[in-house]
Amino acid sequence: MPSPTLSVVIPVHNEAAHIGATIDALVAALEADGFEAELVLVDDGSTDGSGETARAAARDRLPVRIIDQPNRGRFEARRAGLAAAKAELVLLLDARVTLARGALRFVRSRVEAGQSVWNGHVDVVSDNPFGIFWRLLAELAWRDYFDDPRTTSFGADDFDRYPKGTTCFLAPRALLLGAFDRFQTLYADVALANDDTTILRDIAGETRIGISPEFACVYAPRTGLGRFFRHAVRRGIVFVDGHGTAESRFFPVVLAFFPASALLLWAALRRPSVVPAAAIACAAAAGAYGLRAGRSREEVRALALVTPLYALGHGLGMWRGLAELARGRLTR
C-alpha cells in the first residue's frame, strides 16, 4: 500500500451507535479527492464494542488501525492517535461527525495552495429541542461567522470570535504535535481539560486557521435529557479551563459568574420562590434574544425551554471546574 497522505484520527468512547455512519461518510468524502488515507481509531476504554464496530465499517474500504487504551479522556486519546499517525497531514474527527461529501476535495485544493490548517464548519441537524438548542448555542455565540458563513480565516487576535474545535480539524501533524506537547491545563486531571480551546489558541498563535462552509460536517448532538444535562455539566467544566485566563474574551464572564451564582444561591436559600422566578427570567431572556436575532418560532421555543436546564448544568460544571482549578494548584 502507498504511504498515506492523510491520517484520520478518531477518539472513541462508547460510540458504537454513531461510528459506522462516521466512517461511511469519511469513505464517501475520500472518494476521488486524491488523498491516500489511513484511519487511526483510539478506543478510549469503550464497553460497547465501538472498536470492532469501526473495524467492520472500515473493512476493505479504508486501512484502519485500532489503538486500545483505558479510559483517559479525549486529550490523551487524540495524543495517542497523533503519535501513531503516519501521514504528514492529520484530520482530527469525532465519532459523532459525518463529513460532507465534498469537504476533503475542498481542503485538498487549499492545502496544495499552501493553506493547510482548517477548522470544520459544523452543522447540527436535529428537530429535537435539545438538538436545536445545541445548534443555536453555536450560531448565536459566533454570529460574526454564522450570520454570514464564508471562506475566511482567524488568528490569535480574533480567535474567540469564530467557531472552532477539534471535532473536525485538519492540520500538519508536526504542528499538532507541537501544540499537544505545549498543552497546559489549569486542572490536575487532564481528562477534564479543555483540549480544544487551548490547543487551537496555540496553533492560531503560529498560523491563521481557515474555516469555510465548503469544509463542512454534521454533528449528531446529545438529545436525551440525561445525556444533554451531563454534557452541559461537562461544557461548564471545560469552559473554566479554556477561558479562565485573561487572554480569552470570555474571562470576564468566568470572573463574574462565581459571585453572581453564589448570591443567587444565598437568595434561594432565604426565599425558595427565587428559584422558579430565576428559571422564568432565564427562559424569557433566552427567548427574547432569539426573537431579536430573527429566529423562528420553533427555535425561540427551544431556547426558552432548554436554556434554564442548560444554565443549571453549565453552572454546576463551572463550580466543579473551580474546584478542579484549586486542586490543580494545590498539587503543583
C-alpha angles and dihedrals in degrees: 000000000000117000110272118255092194130038115198110205117197123178112206133193115169097329100132089129092060109026095081092058090045092055093043090055091044092054091048091050091049093055111111095348095112098240118130096211139192128192119225109189119187112202102207099201098303118179098190100068095260092152095053091044089055093048091052092048093050097042114132091352105070134013106249134188119189120205115197120205137157115267104285101148135261097291094057091042092054092045090053090050093049091050090053097043115111103193126085090230122058132195113201108206134174123227092242094056129097116193121226111249095247097039098100093041088058096049092044090061090049094047089053087054091054099262102119105156116081136165115207122247100236122208120191110208116192139122091204113106091236091050092047089051093053090052094048092047090063097038095050095041092054103033091148086076107023095051086061111018108200144143105279141126141230137205139188093295096058098022097125094052097068133062114254142159145140088254085101114001132149124197143134111288092234092055092050093046090053092051092047091049091052093044116129129179131197088225134082091221111062090196087072095046128116098244095169102058098038096047096044093046087055091051092046088057089061103037140359117266118226125220129182141162084234089068094055139155139173122238121208105221128211103259104168115099096240096044091044092054094046090050090049089054090049090051089055093050095051092041091066092047095046099040103027091103130082094245091071119085086218092060093099088055090055091049094047096045099069100054091039094051092043089053090049091051091049090051092048092052090052094043117016092196086075089076099064090038091055091047092051091047090049092050092047093049092049092048092047091051090051091052092050089050090055096247124163124262091254092052093047089050091051091050093050094046100042105034096077090053092046091047090054093050094043091048093051088049092052091053089049087050091053089052090050090048090054091047091049092054092047092053095049 
